[in-house]
Structures are given as structure tokens and as C-alpha cells.
Amino acid sequence: MALQLSIICENTVGRPIQACGEHGFSCLVEMSAATWLFDTGVGGTLLANLAALEHDTHQIDGVILSHGHYDHSGGLLPLLKEIGPRPVYAHSQIFVERFWQGQHERRNISLPYSRSDLESAGASFNLLDSFTELAPGLYFSGAIPRLSPFEVGDPHLVRPSVDGEGWVADEFLDDAALAIETPKGLVILLGCAHAGLVNTVEHFRNKLDNPRIHAIIGGTHLGPASDEQFAATVDYLMRLDFDRLGVSHCTGQLRSAQLHARFPNKVFFANVGTTVKVE
């Protein structure tokens, strides 16, 4: 199955093109039978970057959201207004209200539109909480089991408690990823990997009878991870039989550089304008 991945939105631009970076992520997934947009960035660069990279927006058959953060879902409404009704695949909790909390501030980082506004613009939601084959060879993770003891999540990410009187850690039940079968092995696309890179990869390996991993691409959320989590993740990757690791977005510059130093022949920077072809 021919596959082409194109990074549309990301924190940085990787080559001299008329495109812009933003704190977000979006990847165009072109397969033999259909074209999908995985995440939509914040919304400020999506349509312009698609044009700069010479992609026809009307060729997008459907949208897949990795989770309900603004920097992965903010471009959805502008896209729908541009191209009209499309199916949207995501976990059922993408509309949960969530926040980033620091020492002196708390910011709302939820999906920035209501479900009704998106449906009025043409979104046809397919809310999937479990592992699902969206198309031949294309798999949506659904909820990812948290089995790795060192992938404990980001303490800055919180949501309102059930009683509405306090704040609790955001467990990100909606965090999802994609897996694509190719002749070279499985390609795994991460949005932010809030469930953990290791948990995500192992989830797909368990569901798909332990396939070889060709590539892992996207946000790994190792930027805010502790040194202990980062070291354990590197140890896991050293044992994993994989060919390529495309670091992006929430991996952060420092962790990206450290990963490149550990795996110089495998790690690349998946920023705006990066294209990956697998045949």
C-alpha cells in the first residue's frame, strides 16, 4: 500500500517555503484509497500551509483528531468552512473541558468550538472509544491502556473535578493515535502521545499481532517528561526494532536533539514541509 505523510502544521518550518510554524500539529495522510487529515493544528496556518505545500483541500476525505486540545483541533472549523461536510473521527471525550496549570496561571486549552458549531459547519462525528479499523490497513487506537509504570503524564494538565469545586489530573482518556500497515512495517502517527509513546506503540503491537515497526512520527510529549521517563523511553527504543523516528511538536527541541544524538541514523525532525513516503 503506497503511503505519503506530509507535515502541515508544526512548531517549526523545515525548509525555505512560504509556510508558517505554530504550536500545534497536523499531518496529511495520503493512501491509495483515501486522503485523511490527522489533527488540524491551532487553525492559524492550516489552510495557508496546505496551499503552500500544493495540497488540494478538497481531496481530504475525512479528519481524524488525536485528542481535544486546541493545538490539534483548532483548524477544524476553518477547514470545514473551506471544504464542506466531512466525517470526523475521534474519541468521545474530545469535548471535555481541560486546562494547563502553572505556578501563576491557568489557561483553557480545550477544543475551541462546540460540537453543535462544528456539526453546523458539516462535521459528521464518528466517536470511537476502542480500537477500530477506519479503512483497510488504517487503524485508530481508541483508548490506550496505561501499562507503562514510568509514563505518568504531565502534572501541568488538569481538568475540573466532577463536583466542580477543584482540579484533578487530566487522564486523557481521549488520547489516540493512528497505525498504518505498509510493506516495510507499521507506521505509527502520534498527536501528542499523552498516553505515553511506549504505551501507544505497545497497544498497536498487541492489537495487530506484534508487527515490525517501520516508523513512529509526531508529538511524543517527551518535552515536559522527567529525566527518568525520558531515559526509560530511550531504553525501550533501543530494544525496539524500528527504522525511523520523526520527532515533532511536544517532543521539544532539547529532547529532539537528545534523541537524534542517541539514534543519529533513525531520528529526523518532522516539521512543516517534511514528507515521508513508504512504498
Residue, then its C-alpha position, 0 to 999 in steps of 0.5 A: m500500500a503506497l503511503q505519503l505523510s506530509i507535515i502541515c502544521e508544526n512548531t517549526v518550518g523545515r525548509p525555505i517555503q512560504a509556510c508558517g510554524e505554530h504550536g500545534f500539529s497536523c499531518l496529511v495522510e495520503m493512501s491509495a484509497a483515501t486522503w485523511l487529515f490527522d489533527t488540524g493544528v491551532g487553525g492559524t496556518l492550516l489552510a495557508n500551509l496546505a496551499a503552500l505545500e500544493h495540497d488540494t483541500h478538497q481531496i481530504d476525505g475525512v479528519i481524524l483528531s488525536h485528542g481535544h486540545y486546541d493545538h490539534s483541533g483548532g483548524l477544524l472549523p476553518l477547514l470545514k468552512e473551506i471544504g464542506p461536510r466531512p466525517v470526523y473521527a475521534h474519541s468521545q471525550i474530545f469535548v471535555e473541558r481541560f486546562w494547563q496549570g502553572q505556578h501563576e496561571r491557568r489557561n483553557i486549552s480545550l477544543p475551541y468550538s462546540r460540537s453543535d458549531l462544528e456539526s453546523a459547519g458539516a462535521s459528521f462525528n464518528l466517536l470511537d472509544s476502542f480500537t477500530e479499523l477506519a479503512p483497510g490497513l488504517y487503524f485508530s487506537g481508541a483508548i490506550p491502556r496505561l501499562s507503562p509504570f514510568e509514563v505518568g503524564d504531565p502534572h501541568l494538565v488538569r481538568p475540573s473535578v466532577d463536583g466542580e469545586g477543584w482540579v484533578a489530573d487530566e487522564f486523557l482518556d481521549d488520547a489516540a493515535l493512528a497505525i498504518e500497515t505498509p510493506k516495510g512495517l507499521v507506521i505509527l502517527l502520534g498527536c501528542a502521545h499523552a498516553g505515553l509513546v511506549n504505551t501507544v506503540e505497545h497497544f498497536r503491537n498487541k492489537l495487530d499481532n506484534p508487527r515490525i515497526h517501520a516508523i513512529i512520527g509526531g508529538t511524543h510529549l517527551g518535552p515536559a517528561s522527567d529525566e527518568q521517563f525520558a531515559a526509560t523511553v530511550d531504553y525501550l527504543m533501543r530494544l525496539d526494532f524500528d527504522r525511523l523516528g520523526v520527532s515533532h511538536c511536544t517532543g521539544q527541541l532539547r529532547s529532539a536533539q537528545l534523541h537524534a544524538r542517541f539514534p543519529n541514523k533513525v531520528f529526523f525532525a518532522n516539521v512543516g514541509t517534511t514528507v515521508k513516503v513508504e512504498 
